[in-house]
Amino acid sequence: MDHMINTVRQYNWGSTTAIAQLTGVEPDGTPQAELWMGAHPTAPSLVRRHGASRPLNQVIEEGPQAELGDPVLRRFGPRLPFLLKLLAAETPLSLQVHPDLAGAAAGHKHENAQGIPLDAPHRNYPDDNHKPEMIVALGSFEGLCGFRAAPDCAELLDALNVDRIRQYGATLRSEPEESALREVFSAFLSEGASLVDDVARAVAREARNAGPHQAAFCGYDSIAQAHPGDPGLLPALMLNHFRLAPGEGLFLGAGIPHAYIRGLGVEVMAASDNVLRCGLTSKHVDTQELLRVITFQAAPVRVLHPTATDTNSGEATFATPVDDFRLSVVRPDPHRGAVALDSLAPQILLCAAGTVTVTCPEGEIALPVGRSVYAPAGEPVTVAGKGTVYRATVDVSFP
């Protein structure tokens, strides 16, 4: 078991205070967007081995069986299949989707054949993996996820009272839902700046007016202010607006359009960089590829809560349909004793509140808020104290 030294990633949408405050570091005024915990080659965590700090990806490459265990090694190969993050958004992120596994493999192969460098900024598929992800709020967390039902989209557009988008409301009401969503979303992406400006003014107006969509309009207004003139504002209006309370989670599968607006959360994802964007960003945008990958099906936001398999275990798990990661929350209670965690797969433990002690056969580590430890497969671990720990590991119940 190793204390982790993790890298803060600075993106312009990041918070200048949230990660620093959680980790007990003095803010330096820079936008700190993500704290990465894992073995991603771009910014691997450091762990102590043989008296020296070593990148975790190198440690795993040198001893994959000892670090990952046989089930994970057979299923995913010699790599840690997940990445754990603290994500702190002060301004809205890009409107994006992720490919499924087959699409990622095909896209990666195609771009390789074209000779596009893996680190090229216009590359869509730098790797061949899918990128399902999950966010769990540490405070109030706001974003957009999945399509509204077509009639709801039409109602929201009508509320803006902008003549030039009335035709889109009519389309959403008259055509079959999937084709209507596709037609309007695609058309919005090709609209000009003048309509975007008109809609932005209308959104700002409705954000000040009490009504059934006021909370959503406040979110869209944040997007318009952060990305003035960006055509991504228009298709964003078609997505469900959500707010997560602390401890609530949201899973995002392949093809689901989404954009985070603001908040601090724990995020876990499959280890991949494959992101397709269509707006609200200064990064590469590929609307045609996004339109090919996106799922044009309306669905409500499904907020997840962790479920304890054993009421006395002190651990509760968020159910997700992938095996690349399994996220749970561990809340030890001094009156109940230490929480024992299974050691079937490698795991990362992040303390999000309180102070806990993590113990393995070789010793123990005090884990204050914002700090994390890594334990390889086969290493029995217990958590004691009083606090909240997020545990990322691999679901080894796969066939």
Contacts in CASP RR format, 6 or more apart in sequence:
PFRMAT RR
TARGET T0000
AUTHOR 0000-0000-0000
METHOD contacts of the structure
MODEL  1
MDHMINTVRQYNWGSTTAIAQLTGVEPDGTPQAELWMGAHPTAPSLVRRH
GASRPLNQVIEEGPQAELGDPVLRRFGPRLPFLLKLLAAETPLSLQVHPD
LAGAAAGHKHENAQGIPLDAPHRNYPDDNHKPEMIVALGSFEGLCGFRAA
PDCAELLDALNVDRIRQYGATLRSEPEESALREVFSAFLSEGASLVDDVA
RAVAREARNAGPHQAAFCGYDSIAQAHPGDPGLLPALMLNHFRLAPGEGL
FLGAGIPHAYIRGLGVEVMAASDNVLRCGLTSKHVDTQELLRVITFQAAP
VRVLHPTATDTNSGEATFATPVDDFRLSVVRPDPHRGAVALDSLAPQILL
CAAGTVTVTCPEGEIALPVGRSVYAPAGEPVTVAGKGTVYRATVDVSFP
1 358 0 8 1.000
1 360 0 8 1.000
1 362 0 8 1.000
1 363 0 8 1.000
1 365 0 8 1.000
1 373 0 8 1.000
1 374 0 8 1.000
1 375 0 8 1.000
1 376 0 8 1.000
1 379 0 8 1.000
1 381 0 8 1.000
2 47 0 8 1.000
2 48 0 8 1.000
2 49 0 8 1.000
2 373 0 8 1.000
2 374 0 8 1.000
2 375 0 8 1.000
3 47 0 8 1.000
3 48 0 8 1.000
3 365 0 8 1.000
3 371 0 8 1.000
3 372 0 8 1.000
3 373 0 8 1.000
4 37 0 8 1.000
4 38 0 8 1.000
4 45 0 8 1.000
4 46 0 8 1.000
4 47 0 8 1.000
4 56 0 8 1.000
4 348 0 8 1.000
4 371 0 8 1.000
4 372 0 8 1.000
4 373 0 8 1.000
4 374 0 8 1.000
5 45 0 8 1.000
5 46 0 8 1.000
5 47 0 8 1.000
5 53 0 8 1.000
6 35 0 8 1.000
6 36 0 8 1.000
6 37 0 8 1.000
6 38 0 8 1.000
6 45 0 8 1.000
6 372 0 8 1.000
7 35 0 8 1.000
7 36 0 8 1.000
7 43 0 8 1.000
7 44 0 8 1.000
7 45 0 8 1.000
8 19 0 8 1.000
8 32 0 8 1.000
8 34 0 8 1.000
8 35 0 8 1.000
8 36 0 8 1.000
9 32 0 8 1.000
9 33 0 8 1.000
9 34 0 8 1.000
9 35 0 8 1.000
9 36 0 8 1.000
9 43 0 8 1.000
10 30 0 8 1.000
10 31 0 8 1.000
10 32 0 8 1.000
10 33 0 8 1.000
11 31 0 8 1.000
11 33 0 8 1.000
11 34 0 8 1.000
12 31 0 8 1.000
12 91 0 8 1.000
12 282 0 8 1.000
13 31 0 8 1.000
13 33 0 8 1.000
13 89 0 8 1.000
13 90 0 8 1.000
13 91 0 8 1.000
13 92 0 8 1.000
13 93 0 8 1.000
13 226 0 8 1.000
14 31 0 8 1.000
14 32 0 8 1.000
14 33 0 8 1.000
14 88 0 8 1.000
14 89 0 8 1.000
14 90 0 8 1.000
14 91 0 8 1.000
15 31 0 8 1.000
15 32 0 8 1.000
15 33 0 8 1.000
15 88 0 8 1.000
15 89 0 8 1.000
15 90 0 8 1.000
15 263 0 8 1.000
15 264 0 8 1.000
16 27 0 8 1.000
16 29 0 8 1.000
16 30 0 8 1.000
16 31 0 8 1.000
16 32 0 8 1.000
16 90 0 8 1.000
17 27 0 8 1.000
18 32 0 8 1.000
18 88 0 8 1.000
18 90 0 8 1.000
18 263 0 8 1.000
18 264 0 8 1.000
19 25 0 8 1.000
19 32 0 8 1.000
19 34 0 8 1.000
19 35 0 8 1.000
19 86 0 8 1.000
19 88 0 8 1.000
19 264 0 8 1.000
20 26 0 8 1.000
20 27 0 8 1.000
20 28 0 8 1.000
20 32 0 8 1.000
21 27 0 8 1.000
22 86 0 8 1.000
22 138 0 8 1.000
22 264 0 8 1.000
22 352 0 8 1.000
22 369 0 8 1.000
22 370 0 8 1.000
23 35 0 8 1.000
23 369 0 8 1.000
23 370 0 8 1.000
23 371 0 8 1.000
24 369 0 8 1.000
24 370 0 8 1.000
31 90 0 8 1.000
32 88 0 8 1.000
33 87 0 8 1.000
33 88 0 8 1.000
33 89 0 8 1.000
34 85 0 8 1.000
34 86 0 8 1.000
34 87 0 8 1.000
34 88 0 8 1.000
34 267 0 8 1.000
35 85 0 8 1.000
35 86 0 8 1.000
36 43 0 8 1.000
36 45 0 8 1.000
36 83 0 8 1.000
36 84 0 8 1.000
36 85 0 8 1.000
37 45 0 8 1.000
37 83 0 8 1.000
37 84 0 8 1.000
37 85 0 8 1.000
37 86 0 8 1.000
37 348 0 8 1.000
37 350 0 8 1.000
37 372 0 8 1.000
37 374 0 8 1.000
37 392 0 8 1.000
38 44 0 8 1.000
38 45 0 8 1.000
38 56 0 8 1.000
38 80 0 8 1.000
38 82 0 8 1.000
38 83 0 8 1.000
38 84 0 8 1.000
38 348 0 8 1.000
38 374 0 8 1.000
39 45 0 8 1.000
39 55 0 8 1.000
39 56 0 8 1.000
39 57 0 8 1.000
39 59 0 8 1.000
39 60 0 8 1.000
39 79 0 8 1.000
39 80 0 8 1.000
39 83 0 8 1.000
39 271 0 8 1.000
40 57 0 8 1.000
40 83 0 8 1.000
40 271 0 8 1.000
41 57 0 8 1.000
42 273 0 8 1.000
44 55 0 8 1.000
44 56 0 8 1.000
44 57 0 8 1.000
44 58 0 8 1.000
45 55 0 8 1.000
45 56 0 8 1.000
45 372 0 8 1.000
45 374 0 8 1.000
46 53 0 8 1.000
46 54 0 8 1.000
46 55 0 8 1.000
46 56 0 8 1.000
47 53 0 8 1.000
47 54 0 8 1.000
47 56 0 8 1.000
47 59 0 8 1.000
47 374 0 8 1.000
48 54 0 8 1.000
49 59 0 8 1.000
56 80 0 8 1.000
56 374 0 8 1.000
57 79 0 8 1.000
57 80 0 8 1.000
59 67 0 8 1.000
60 67 0 8 1.000
60 68 0 8 1.000
60 78 0 8 1.000
60 79 0 8 1.000
60 80 0 8 1.000
61 78 0 8 1.000
63 78 0 8 1.000
64 73 0 8 1.000
64 77 0 8 1.000
64 78 0 8 1.000
64 79 0 8 1.000
65 73 0 8 1.000
66 376 0 8 1.000
66 377 0 8 1.000
67 80 0 8 1.000
67 346 0 8 1.000
67 376 0 8 1.000
67 377 0 8 1.000
68 76 0 8 1.000
68 77 0 8 1.000
68 78 0 8 1.000
68 80 0 8 1.000
68 345 0 8 1.000
68 346 0 8 1.000
68 376 0 8 1.000
68 377 0 8 1.000
69 345 0 8 1.000
69 346 0 8 1.000
69 376 0 8 1.000
69 377 0 8 1.000
69 378 0 8 1.000
71 344 0 8 1.000
71 345 0 8 1.000
71 394 0 8 1.000
71 396 0 8 1.000
71 398 0 8 1.000
72 81 0 8 1.000
72 345 0 8 1.000
72 346 0 8 1.000
72 377 0 8 1.000
72 394 0 8 1.000
72 396 0 8 1.000
75 81 0 8 1.000
75 323 0 8 1.000
75 394 0 8 1.000
75 398 0 8 1.000
76 324 0 8 1.000
76 394 0 8 1.000
79 271 0 8 1.000
80 271 0 8 1.000
80 346 0 8 1.000
81 270 0 8 1.000
81 271 0 8 1.000
81 324 0 8 1.000
81 325 0 8 1.000
81 394 0 8 1.000
82 268 0 8 1.000
82 269 0 8 1.000
82 270 0 8 1.000
82 271 0 8 1.000
82 324 0 8 1.000
82 325 0 8 1.000
82 392 0 8 1.000
82 393 0 8 1.000
82 394 0 8 1.000
83 268 0 8 1.000
83 269 0 8 1.000
83 270 0 8 1.000
83 271 0 8 1.000
84 266 0 8 1.000
84 267 0 8 1.000
84 268 0 8 1.000
84 348 0 8 1.000
84 350 0 8 1.000
84 372 0 8 1.000
84 390 0 8 1.000
84 392 0 8 1.000
85 266 0 8 1.000
85 267 0 8 1.000
85 268 0 8 1.000
85 269 0 8 1.000
86 264 0 8 1.000
86 265 0 8 1.000
86 266 0 8 1.000
86 267 0 8 1.000
86 350 0 8 1.000
86 370 0 8 1.000
87 135 0 8 1.000
87 260 0 8 1.000
87 263 0 8 1.000
87 264 0 8 1.000
87 265 0 8 1.000
87 266 0 8 1.000
87 267 0 8 1.000
88 263 0 8 1.000
88 264 0 8 1.000
88 265 0 8 1.000
89 260 0 8 1.000
89 261 0 8 1.000
89 262 0 8 1.000
89 263 0 8 1.000
89 264 0 8 1.000
90 262 0 8 1.000
90 263 0 8 1.000
91 222 0 8 1.000
91 226 0 8 1.000
91 262 0 8 1.000
92 143 0 8 1.000
92 222 0 8 1.000
92 223 0 8 1.000
92 226 0 8 1.000
92 227 0 8 1.000
92 259 0 8 1.000
92 260 0 8 1.000
92 261 0 8 1.000
92 262 0 8 1.000
92 280 0 8 1.000
93 259 0 8 1.000
93 260 0 8 1.000
93 261 0 8 1.000
93 280 0 8 1.000
93 281 0 8 1.000
94 259 0 8 1.000
94 275 0 8 1.000
94 277 0 8 1.000
94 279 0 8 1.000
94 280 0 8 1.000
94 281 0 8 1.000
94 283 0 8 1.000
95 144 0 8 1.000
95 232 0 8 1.000
95 235 0 8 1.000
95 236 0 8 1.000
95 239 0 8 1.000
95 257 0 8 1.000
95 258 0 8 1.000
95 259 0 8 1.000
95 277 0 8 1.000
95 278 0 8 1.000
95 279 0 8 1.000
95 280 0 8 1.000
95 281 0 8 1.000
96 257 0 8 1.000
96 258 0 8 1.000
96 259 0 8 1.000
96 275 0 8 1.000
96 276 0 8 1.000
96 277 0 8 1.000
96 278 0 8 1.000
96 281 0 8 1.000
96 290 0 8 1.000
97 254 0 8 1.000
97 255 0 8 1.000
97 256 0 8 1.000
97 257 0 8 1.000
97 258 0 8 1.000
97 276 0 8 1.000
97 290 0 8 1.000
97 293 0 8 1.000
97 294 0 8 1.000
97 295 0 8 1.000
98 130 0 8 1.000
98 131 0 8 1.000
98 132 0 8 1.000
98 133 0 8 1.000
98 252 0 8 1.000
98 253 0 8 1.000
98 254 0 8 1.000
98 255 0 8 1.000
98 256 0 8 1.000
98 272 0 8 1.000
98 274 0 8 1.000
98 275 0 8 1.000
98 276 0 8 1.000
99 107 0 8 1.000
99 125 0 8 1.000
99 130 0 8 1.000
99 131 0 8 1.000
99 254 0 8 1.000
99 255 0 8 1.000
99 274 0 8 1.000
99 276 0 8 1.000
99 293 0 8 1.000
100 130 0 8 1.000
100 254 0 8 1.000
100 255 0 8 1.000
101 129 0 8 1.000
101 130 0 8 1.000
101 254 0 8 1.000
103 130 0 8 1.000
103 293 0 8 1.000
104 125 0 8 1.000
104 127 0 8 1.000
104 128 0 8 1.000
104 129 0 8 1.000
104 130 0 8 1.000
104 131 0 8 1.000
104 272 0 8 1.000
104 274 0 8 1.000
105 128 0 8 1.000
107 124 0 8 1.000
107 125 0 8 1.000
107 128 0 8 1.000
108 125 0 8 1.000
108 126 0 8 1.000
108 127 0 8 1.000
108 128 0 8 1.000
108 274 0 8 1.000
109 128 0 8 1.000
110 125 0 8 1.000
111 123 0 8 1.000
111 124 0 8 1.000
111 125 0 8 1.000
116 122 0 8 1.000
116 123 0 8 1.000
117 123 0 8 1.000
118 126 0 8 1.000
119 126 0 8 1.000
121 283 0 8 1.000
121 284 0 8 1.000
122 284 0 8 1.000
122 286 0 8 1.000
123 284 0 8 1.000
124 274 0 8 1.000
124 275 0 8 1.000
124 276 0 8 1.000
124 284 0 8 1.000
124 286 0 8 1.000
124 289 0 8 1.000
125 274 0 8 1.000
126 273 0 8 1.000
126 274 0 8 1.000
127 272 0 8 1.000
127 273 0 8 1.000
127 274 0 8 1.000
129 270 0 8 1.000
129 271 0 8 1.000
129 272 0 8 1.000
129 274 0 8 1.000
130 254 0 8 1.000
130 270 0 8 1.000
130 272 0 8 1.000
130 274 0 8 1.000
130 324 0 8 1.000
131 254 0 8 1.000
131 269 0 8 1.000
131 270 0 8 1.000
131 272 0 8 1.000
131 273 0 8 1.000
131 274 0 8 1.000
131 275 0 8 1.000
132 251 0 8 1.000
132 252 0 8 1.000
132 253 0 8 1.000
132 254 0 8 1.000
132 269 0 8 1.000
132 270 0 8 1.000
132 320 0 8 1.000
132 322 0 8 1.000
132 324 0 8 1.000
133 251 0 8 1.000
133 252 0 8 1.000
133 253 0 8 1.000
133 267 0 8 1.000
133 268 0 8 1.000
133 269 0 8 1.000
133 270 0 8 1.000
134 249 0 8 1.000
134 250 0 8 1.000
134 251 0 8 1.000
134 252 0 8 1.000
134 267 0 8 1.000
134 268 0 8 1.000
134 269 0 8 1.000
134 304 0 8 1.000
134 318 0 8 1.000
134 320 0 8 1.000
134 325 0 8 1.000
134 327 0 8 1.000
135 141 0 8 1.000
135 244 0 8 1.000
135 249 0 8 1.000
135 250 0 8 1.000
135 252 0 8 1.000
135 260 0 8 1.000
135 265 0 8 1.000
135 266 0 8 1.000
135 267 0 8 1.000
136 244 0 8 1.000
136 247 0 8 1.000
136 248 0 8 1.000
136 249 0 8 1.000
136 265 0 8 1.000
136 266 0 8 1.000
136 267 0 8 1.000
136 318 0 8 1.000
136 327 0 8 1.000
136 329 0 8 1.000
136 390 0 8 1.000
137 244 0 8 1.000
137 245 0 8 1.000
137 246 0 8 1.000
137 247 0 8 1.000
137 248 0 8 1.000
137 249 0 8 1.000
137 263 0 8 1.000
137 264 0 8 1.000
137 265 0 8 1.000
138 246 0 8 1.000
138 247 0 8 1.000
138 264 0 8 1.000
138 265 0 8 1.000
138 266 0 8 1.000
138 352 0 8 1.000
139 244 0 8 1.000
139 245 0 8 1.000
139 246 0 8 1.000
139 247 0 8 1.000
139 263 0 8 1.000
139 264 0 8 1.000
139 265 0 8 1.000
140 243 0 8 1.000
140 244 0 8 1.000
140 245 0 8 1.000
140 246 0 8 1.000
140 263 0 8 1.000
141 243 0 8 1.000
141 244 0 8 1.000
141 248 0 8 1.000
141 260 0 8 1.000
141 262 0 8 1.000
141 263 0 8 1.000
141 264 0 8 1.000
141 265 0 8 1.000
142 219 0 8 1.000
142 241 0 8 1.000
142 242 0 8 1.000
142 243 0 8 1.000
142 244 0 8 1.000
142 260 0 8 1.000
142 261 0 8 1.000
142 262 0 8 1.000
142 263 0 8 1.000
143 219 0 8 1.000
143 241 0 8 1.000
143 242 0 8 1.000
143 243 0 8 1.000
143 258 0 8 1.000
143 259 0 8 1.000
143 260 0 8 1.000
143 261 0 8 1.000
143 262 0 8 1.000
144 236 0 8 1.000
144 239 0 8 1.000
144 240 0 8 1.000
144 241 0 8 1.000
144 242 0 8 1.000
144 257 0 8 1.000
144 258 0 8 1.000
144 259 0 8 1.000
144 260 0 8 1.000
144 261 0 8 1.000
145 239 0 8 1.000
145 240 0 8 1.000
145 242 0 8 1.000
145 250 0 8 1.000
145 252 0 8 1.000
145 256 0 8 1.000
145 257 0 8 1.000
145 258 0 8 1.000
145 301 0 8 1.000
146 239 0 8 1.000
146 240 0 8 1.000
146 256 0 8 1.000
146 257 0 8 1.000
146 258 0 8 1.000
146 298 0 8 1.000
146 299 0 8 1.000
146 301 0 8 1.000
147 153 0 8 1.000
147 181 0 8 1.000
147 238 0 8 1.000
147 239 0 8 1.000
147 240 0 8 1.000
147 257 0 8 1.000
147 296 0 8 1.000
147 297 0 8 1.000
147 298 0 8 1.000
147 299 0 8 1.000
148 156 0 8 1.000
148 238 0 8 1.000
148 239 0 8 1.000
148 240 0 8 1.000
148 298 0 8 1.000
149 177 0 8 1.000
149 298 0 8 1.000
150 172 0 8 1.000
150 173 0 8 1.000
150 175 0 8 1.000
150 177 0 8 1.000
150 180 0 8 1.000
150 181 0 8 1.000
150 298 0 8 1.000
151 172 0 8 1.000
151 173 0 8 1.000
152 298 0 8 1.000
153 169 0 8 1.000
153 172 0 8 1.000
153 181 0 8 1.000
153 184 0 8 1.000
153 237 0 8 1.000
153 238 0 8 1.000
154 168 0 8 1.000
154 169 0 8 1.000
154 170 0 8 1.000
154 172 0 8 1.000
154 173 0 8 1.000
155 213 0 8 1.000
156 213 0 8 1.000
156 216 0 8 1.000
156 237 0 8 1.000
157 165 0 8 1.000
157 166 0 8 1.000
157 168 0 8 1.000
157 169 0 8 1.000
157 172 0 8 1.000
157 237 0 8 1.000
158 166 0 8 1.000
158 169 0 8 1.000
159 206 0 8 1.000
159 213 0 8 1.000
160 199 0 8 1.000
160 202 0 8 1.000
160 203 0 8 1.000
160 206 0 8 1.000
161 202 0 8 1.000
162 195 0 8 1.000
162 198 0 8 1.000
162 199 0 8 1.000
162 202 0 8 1.000
164 195 0 8 1.000
164 198 0 8 1.000
165 195 0 8 1.000
165 199 0 8 1.000
165 234 0 8 1.000
168 184 0 8 1.000
168 187 0 8 1.000
168 188 0 8 1.000
169 184 0 8 1.000
171 180 0 8 1.000
171 183 0 8 1.000
171 184 0 8 1.000
172 180 0 8 1.000
172 181 0 8 1.000
172 184 0 8 1.000
174 180 0 8 1.000
175 183 0 8 1.000
177 297 0 8 1.000
177 298 0 8 1.000
178 296 0 8 1.000
178 297 0 8 1.000
179 296 0 8 1.000
181 238 0 8 1.000
181 296 0 8 1.000
181 297 0 8 1.000
181 298 0 8 1.000
182 291 0 8 1.000
182 296 0 8 1.000
184 238 0 8 1.000
185 235 0 8 1.000
185 238 0 8 1.000
185 291 0 8 1.000
185 294 0 8 1.000
185 296 0 8 1.000
186 291 0 8 1.000
188 231 0 8 1.000
188 232 0 8 1.000
188 234 0 8 1.000
188 235 0 8 1.000
188 237 0 8 1.000
188 238 0 8 1.000
189 231 0 8 1.000
189 232 0 8 1.000
189 234 0 8 1.000
189 235 0 8 1.000
189 278 0 8 1.000
189 287 0 8 1.000
189 291 0 8 1.000
190 231 0 8 1.000
191 231 0 8 1.000
191 234 0 8 1.000
192 231 0 8 1.000
193 229 0 8 1.000
193 231 0 8 1.000
195 234 0 8 1.000
196 229 0 8 1.000
196 230 0 8 1.000
196 231 0 8 1.000
196 232 0 8 1.000
196 233 0 8 1.000
196 234 0 8 1.000
197 229 0 8 1.000
199 224 0 8 1.000
199 233 0 8 1.000
199 234 0 8 1.000
199 237 0 8 1.000
200 221 0 8 1.000
200 224 0 8 1.000
200 228 0 8 1.000
200 229 0 8 1.000
200 233 0 8 1.000
203 217 0 8 1.000
203 220 0 8 1.000
203 221 0 8 1.000
203 224 0 8 1.000
203 233 0 8 1.000
203 237 0 8 1.000
204 221 0 8 1.000
204 224 0 8 1.000
206 213 0 8 1.000
206 214 0 8 1.000
206 217 0 8 1.000
207 214 0 8 1.000
207 217 0 8 1.000
207 218 0 8 1.000
207 219 0 8 1.000
207 220 0 8 1.000
207 221 0 8 1.000
215 241 0 8 1.000
215 243 0 8 1.000
216 241 0 8 1.000
219 241 0 8 1.000
219 261 0 8 1.000
220 233 0 8 1.000
220 236 0 8 1.000
220 237 0 8 1.000
220 241 0 8 1.000
222 261 0 8 1.000
222 262 0 8 1.000
223 230 0 8 1.000
223 232 0 8 1.000
223 233 0 8 1.000
223 236 0 8 1.000
223 259 0 8 1.000
223 261 0 8 1.000
223 280 0 8 1.000
224 233 0 8 1.000
226 280 0 8 1.000
227 233 0 8 1.000
227 279 0 8 1.000
227 280 0 8 1.000
227 281 0 8 1.000
230 279 0 8 1.000
230 280 0 8 1.000
231 279 0 8 1.000
232 278 0 8 1.000
232 279 0 8 1.000
232 280 0 8 1.000
233 280 0 8 1.000
235 257 0 8 1.000
235 278 0 8 1.000
236 259 0 8 1.000
236 280 0 8 1.000
239 257 0 8 1.000
239 258 0 8 1.000
239 259 0 8 1.000
240 300 0 8 1.000
240 301 0 8 1.000
242 250 0 8 1.000
242 301 0 8 1.000
242 303 0 8 1.000
244 250 0 8 1.000
244 303 0 8 1.000
247 305 0 8 1.000
247 306 0 8 1.000
247 329 0 8 1.000
248 303 0 8 1.000
248 304 0 8 1.000
248 305 0 8 1.000
249 303 0 8 1.000
249 304 0 8 1.000
249 305 0 8 1.000
249 318 0 8 1.000
250 301 0 8 1.000
250 302 0 8 1.000
250 303 0 8 1.000
250 304 0 8 1.000
251 302 0 8 1.000
251 304 0 8 1.000
251 318 0 8 1.000
251 320 0 8 1.000
251 321 0 8 1.000
252 258 0 8 1.000
253 322 0 8 1.000
254 293 0 8 1.000
254 295 0 8 1.000
255 293 0 8 1.000
255 294 0 8 1.000
255 295 0 8 1.000
256 295 0 8 1.000
257 294 0 8 1.000
259 280 0 8 1.000
266 327 0 8 1.000
266 350 0 8 1.000
266 352 0 8 1.000
266 390 0 8 1.000
268 325 0 8 1.000
268 327 0 8 1.000
268 392 0 8 1.000
269 324 0 8 1.000
269 325 0 8 1.000
270 322 0 8 1.000
270 324 0 8 1.000
270 325 0 8 1.000
271 324 0 8 1.000
276 286 0 8 1.000
276 289 0 8 1.000
276 290 0 8 1.000
276 293 0 8 1.000
277 283 0 8 1.000
277 284 0 8 1.000
277 285 0 8 1.000
277 286 0 8 1.000
277 290 0 8 1.000
278 285 0 8 1.000
278 286 0 8 1.000
278 287 0 8 1.000
278 290 0 8 1.000
278 291 0 8 1.000
279 285 0 8 1.000
304 318 0 8 1.000
304 319 0 8 1.000
304 320 0 8 1.000
305 318 0 8 1.000
306 316 0 8 1.000
306 317 0 8 1.000
306 318 0 8 1.000
306 328 0 8 1.000
306 329 0 8 1.000
307 316 0 8 1.000
307 317 0 8 1.000
307 318 0 8 1.000
307 319 0 8 1.000
308 314 0 8 1.000
308 315 0 8 1.000
308 316 0 8 1.000
308 317 0 8 1.000
309 315 0 8 1.000
309 317 0 8 1.000
312 336 0 8 1.000
313 339 0 8 1.000
314 330 0 8 1.000
314 331 0 8 1.000
314 332 0 8 1.000
314 333 0 8 1.000
314 336 0 8 1.000
314 339 0 8 1.000
315 328 0 8 1.000
315 329 0 8 1.000
315 330 0 8 1.000
315 331 0 8 1.000
315 339 0 8 1.000
315 341 0 8 1.000
315 391 0 8 1.000
316 328 0 8 1.000
316 329 0 8 1.000
316 331 0 8 1.000
317 326 0 8 1.000
317 327 0 8 1.000
317 328 0 8 1.000
318 326 0 8 1.000
318 327 0 8 1.000
318 328 0 8 1.000
318 329 0 8 1.000
320 326 0 8 1.000
320 327 0 8 1.000
322 395 0 8 1.000
323 394 0 8 1.000
323 395 0 8 1.000
323 396 0 8 1.000
323 397 0 8 1.000
323 398 0 8 1.000
324 394 0 8 1.000
324 395 0 8 1.000
325 392 0 8 1.000
325 393 0 8 1.000
325 394 0 8 1.000
325 395 0 8 1.000
326 392 0 8 1.000
326 393 0 8 1.000
326 394 0 8 1.000
326 395 0 8 1.000
327 390 0 8 1.000
327 391 0 8 1.000
327 392 0 8 1.000
328 390 0 8 1.000
328 391 0 8 1.000
328 393 0 8 1.000
329 388 0 8 1.000
329 389 0 8 1.000
329 390 0 8 1.000
329 391 0 8 1.000
330 339 0 8 1.000
330 341 0 8 1.000
330 349 0 8 1.000
330 383 0 8 1.000
330 388 0 8 1.000
330 389 0 8 1.000
330 390 0 8 1.000
330 391 0 8 1.000
331 339 0 8 1.000
331 387 0 8 1.000
331 388 0 8 1.000
331 389 0 8 1.000
332 338 0 8 1.000
332 339 0 8 1.000
332 356 0 8 1.000
332 383 0 8 1.000
332 384 0 8 1.000
332 385 0 8 1.000
332 386 0 8 1.000
332 387 0 8 1.000
332 389 0 8 1.000
333 385 0 8 1.000
333 386 0 8 1.000
334 384 0 8 1.000
334 385 0 8 1.000
334 386 0 8 1.000
337 384 0 8 1.000
338 359 0 8 1.000
338 382 0 8 1.000
338 383 0 8 1.000
338 384 0 8 1.000
338 385 0 8 1.000
339 382 0 8 1.000
339 383 0 8 1.000
339 384 0 8 1.000
340 380 0 8 1.000
340 381 0 8 1.000
340 382 0 8 1.000
341 347 0 8 1.000
341 380 0 8 1.000
341 381 0 8 1.000
341 382 0 8 1.000
341 383 0 8 1.000
341 391 0 8 1.000
343 375 0 8 1.000
343 377 0 8 1.000
343 378 0 8 1.000
343 379 0 8 1.000
343 380 0 8 1.000
343 381 0 8 1.000
344 377 0 8 1.000
344 378 0 8 1.000
344 393 0 8 1.000
344 396 0 8 1.000
345 377 0 8 1.000
345 393 0 8 1.000
345 394 0 8 1.000
345 396 0 8 1.000
346 374 0 8 1.000
346 375 0 8 1.000
346 376 0 8 1.000
346 377 0 8 1.000
346 393 0 8 1.000
346 394 0 8 1.000
347 374 0 8 1.000
347 375 0 8 1.000
347 381 0 8 1.000
347 391 0 8 1.000
347 392 0 8 1.000
347 393 0 8 1.000
348 372 0 8 1.000
348 373 0 8 1.000
348 374 0 8 1.000
348 375 0 8 1.000
348 391 0 8 1.000
348 392 0 8 1.000
348 393 0 8 1.000
349 358 0 8 1.000
349 367 0 8 1.000
349 372 0 8 1.000
349 373 0 8 1.000
349 375 0 8 1.000
349 381 0 8 1.000
349 383 0 8 1.000
349 389 0 8 1.000
349 390 0 8 1.000
349 391 0 8 1.000
350 370 0 8 1.000
350 371 0 8 1.000
350 372 0 8 1.000
350 389 0 8 1.000
350 390 0 8 1.000
350 391 0 8 1.000
350 392 0 8 1.000
351 367 0 8 1.000
351 368 0 8 1.000
351 369 0 8 1.000
351 370 0 8 1.000
351 371 0 8 1.000
351 372 0 8 1.000
351 387 0 8 1.000
351 388 0 8 1.000
351 389 0 8 1.000
352 369 0 8 1.000
352 370 0 8 1.000
352 388 0 8 1.000
352 389 0 8 1.000
352 390 0 8 1.000
353 369 0 8 1.000
353 387 0 8 1.000
353 388 0 8 1.000
354 368 0 8 1.000
354 369 0 8 1.000
354 386 0 8 1.000
354 387 0 8 1.000
354 388 0 8 1.000
355 366 0 8 1.000
355 367 0 8 1.000
355 368 0 8 1.000
355 369 0 8 1.000
355 385 0 8 1.000
355 386 0 8 1.000
355 387 0 8 1.000
356 366 0 8 1.000
356 367 0 8 1.000
356 383 0 8 1.000
356 384 0 8 1.000
356 385 0 8 1.000
356 386 0 8 1.000
356 387 0 8 1.000
356 389 0 8 1.000
357 364 0 8 1.000
357 365 0 8 1.000
357 366 0 8 1.000
357 367 0 8 1.000
357 383 0 8 1.000
357 384 0 8 1.000
357 385 0 8 1.000
358 364 0 8 1.000
358 365 0 8 1.000
358 367 0 8 1.000
358 373 0 8 1.000
358 381 0 8 1.000
358 382 0 8 1.000
358 383 0 8 1.000
359 365 0 8 1.000
359 381 0 8 1.000
359 382 0 8 1.000
359 383 0 8 1.000
359 384 0 8 1.000
360 375 0 8 1.000
360 379 0 8 1.000
360 380 0 8 1.000
360 381 0 8 1.000
360 382 0 8 1.000
361 379 0 8 1.000
361 380 0 8 1.000
365 373 0 8 1.000
367 373 0 8 1.000
367 389 0 8 1.000
375 381 0 8 1.000
383 389 0 8 1.000
END
